[in-house]
Amino acid sequence: MGSPVKVGIVGCGTISGAYFKGCDPYDIIEIKSCADLDINRAKERGEEYGVQACSVEELLADPEIQIVVNLTIPKAHAEVNLAGIAEGKSVHCEKPLAVNRADGKRTLEAAAEKGVLVGCAPDTFLGGGVQTCRKLIDDGWIGDPVAATAFMAGHGHESWHPAPDFYYEIGGGPMFDMGPYYLTALVNLLGPVKRVTGSTRMTFPERTITNKTPRYGEKIPVDIPTHLTGIMDFANGAVATLIMSFDMWAHNLPRIEIYGSEGSLSVPDPNTFRGPVKVRRAGDDEWREIPLTHSDSVSRGIGVADMAYALVHGRKHRVNGDLAYHVLDLMASFEDASNNNAHVQIESTCERPAMLPMGLLPGTLDE
Ligand SMILES: NC(=O)c1ccc[n+]([C@@H]2O[C@H](COP(=O)([O-])OP(=O)(O)OC[C@H]3O[C@@H](n4cnc5c(N)ncnc54)[C@H](O)[C@@H]3O)[C@@H](O)[C@H]2O)c1
């Protein structure tokens, strides 16, 4: 193999450690430098992981860096992605791709013009859990998909995150924050969506920070819906029901289930790379746990490695901008549907990303 694809990380906050660690097993990538608006944060992370810290401008101007991994807060995603693209770099961004469709579209257009790639979290659908579900569906274990449910409910992130403000600003809320895991998994399993509708509400106009930091007790304003119920019609005919909520203290709902003409599939938490995967086919007396067909010993970073493989081998990347834009379009459409008392026809579409091959060696993808 030639020299690794050099990566620069912009945004050295809470999630960045997962990327420094998660990229490590992949020889195809090397994190060359890291940057943050707060240079001290970049220095701390740099020291921790043996990577040089620099300013955002220096990182973006570095001709050796081919992939910018953008781990800033949602409202900065488009700006940092566009700055990276303008310097001729491919960008892999934390979710969401952007806080609105227009910024998402501009990002994809700018990348196409420059001939660089765009990718966006989540990459969890490349983990053993969701890949196994994909294989079961594609192999016909549950027949034709008829319906699905997807539920993510809790009471928000102010109890643990050191700076939870962005979860209650545009680009946050349960749909823009957690929806990408659920929608990306569903689109990977069932294909693109053609129509959605939904209802949203905002229950608490402010939130109180309750984690043990100097900001304990501070109130933060809520600018976005914090509870959403939606319906999605997939192009393949399946119909899904979902709830995404930061307003529920407790529940007994599953994460994702898919109901087919010949059986049902229990999909594991799409915010992890793991199982368990369970199936109950017509005539079965109980659910059966299915051994995973793909490795669950992967983590955040597999999407960056996937992009590096695409750059080096000239193939499509799975964690790609078309998929991320379709998910962004869906997320925005639930709110539009609720505001306009209507179904929304989805204009965007995407291909289901290719399944990972089975039996990959650790630290490799497909080549
Ligand atoms: N925290 C988690 O558990 C988690 C999990 C999965 C995904 N994410 C996603 O990761 C992203 C970051 O979340 P986080 O929890 O790490 O946030 P954070 O607030 O802890 O860190 C964000 C960092 O980005 C920096 N930053 C902001 N704007 C910038 C800009 N324009 N240029 C350079 N640096 C900038 C901030 O200074 C900060 O250090 C979000 O999109 C979030 O949805 C977070």
PDBQT file of the ligand as one rigid body, heavy atoms in Angstrom, charges set to zero:
ROOT
HETATM    1  N1  LIG A 401     -20.923  14.495  22.075  1.00  0.00    +0.000 N 
HETATM    2  C1  LIG A 401     -21.334  13.362  21.554  1.00  0.00    +0.000 C 
HETATM    3  O1  LIG A 401     -21.502  12.335  22.244  1.00  0.00    +0.000 OA
HETATM    4  C2  LIG A 401     -21.585  13.276  20.069  1.00  0.00    +0.000 A 
HETATM    5  C3  LIG A 401     -21.872  12.016  19.563  1.00  0.00    +0.000 A 
HETATM    6  C4  LIG A 401     -22.052  11.872  18.196  1.00  0.00    +0.000 A 
HETATM    7  C5  LIG A 401     -21.990  12.989  17.393  1.00  0.00    +0.000 A 
HETATM    8  N2  LIG A 401     -21.752  14.221  17.904  1.00  0.00    +0.000 N 
HETATM    9  C6  LIG A 401     -21.722  15.363  16.988  1.00  0.00    +0.000 C 
HETATM   10  O2  LIG A 401     -20.399  15.871  16.942  1.00  0.00    +0.000 OA
HETATM   11  C7  LIG A 401     -20.412  17.288  16.741  1.00  0.00    +0.000 C 
HETATM   12  C8  LIG A 401     -19.639  17.943  17.861  1.00  0.00    +0.000 C 
HETATM   13  O3  LIG A 401     -20.234  17.585  19.097  1.00  0.00    +0.000 OA
HETATM   14  P1  LIG A 401     -19.412  17.673  20.454  1.00  0.00    +0.000 P 
HETATM   15  O4  LIG A 401     -20.268  17.031  21.468  1.00  0.00    +0.000 OA
HETATM   16  O5  LIG A 401     -18.022  17.201  20.272  1.00  0.00    +0.000 OA
HETATM   17  O6  LIG A 401     -19.448  19.267  20.679  1.00  0.00    +0.000 OA
HETATM   18  P2  LIG A 401     -18.492  20.136  21.607  1.00  0.00    +0.000 P 
HETATM   19  O7  LIG A 401     -19.218  21.403  21.865  1.00  0.00    +0.000 OA
HETATM   20  O8  LIG A 401     -18.017  19.321  22.762  1.00  0.00    +0.000 OA
HETATM   21  O9  LIG A 401     -17.220  20.404  20.666  1.00  0.00    +0.000 OA
HETATM   22  C9  LIG A 401     -17.303  21.154  19.478  1.00  0.00    +0.000 C 
HETATM   23  C10 LIG A 401     -15.956  21.817  19.237  1.00  0.00    +0.000 C 
HETATM   24  O10 LIG A 401     -15.986  22.495  17.985  1.00  0.00    +0.000 OA
HETATM   25  C11 LIG A 401     -15.336  23.738  18.137  1.00  0.00    +0.000 C 
HETATM   26  N3  LIG A 401     -15.846  24.651  17.107  1.00  0.00    +0.000 N 
HETATM   27  C12 LIG A 401     -17.080  25.196  17.012  1.00  0.00    +0.000 A 
HETATM   28  N4  LIG A 401     -17.180  25.936  15.893  1.00  0.00    +0.000 NA
HETATM   29  C13 LIG A 401     -15.979  25.866  15.262  1.00  0.00    +0.000 A 
HETATM   30  C14 LIG A 401     -15.469  26.396  14.052  1.00  0.00    +0.000 A 
HETATM   31  N5  LIG A 401     -16.202  27.197  13.277  1.00  0.00    +0.000 N 
HETATM   32  N6  LIG A 401     -14.198  26.089  13.714  1.00  0.00    +0.000 NA
HETATM   33  C15 LIG A 401     -13.421  25.305  14.496  1.00  0.00    +0.000 A 
HETATM   34  N7  LIG A 401     -13.862  24.753  15.672  1.00  0.00    +0.000 NA
HETATM   35  C16 LIG A 401     -15.130  25.030  16.035  1.00  0.00    +0.000 A 
HETATM   36  C17 LIG A 401     -15.644  24.181  19.562  1.00  0.00    +0.000 C 
HETATM   37  O11 LIG A 401     -14.687  25.123  20.022  1.00  0.00    +0.000 OA
HETATM   38  C18 LIG A 401     -15.588  22.846  20.301  1.00  0.00    +0.000 C 
HETATM   39  O12 LIG A 401     -14.292  22.549  20.787  1.00  0.00    +0.000 OA
HETATM   40  C19 LIG A 401     -21.886  17.684  16.686  1.00  0.00    +0.000 C 
HETATM   41  O13 LIG A 401     -22.301  17.756  15.349  1.00  0.00    +0.000 OA
HETATM   42  C20 LIG A 401     -22.600  16.524  17.381  1.00  0.00    +0.000 C 
HETATM   43  O14 LIG A 401     -23.918  16.332  16.882  1.00  0.00    +0.000 OA
HETATM   44  C21 LIG A 401     -21.527  14.380  19.240  1.00  0.00    +0.000 A 
ENDROOT
TORSDOF 0
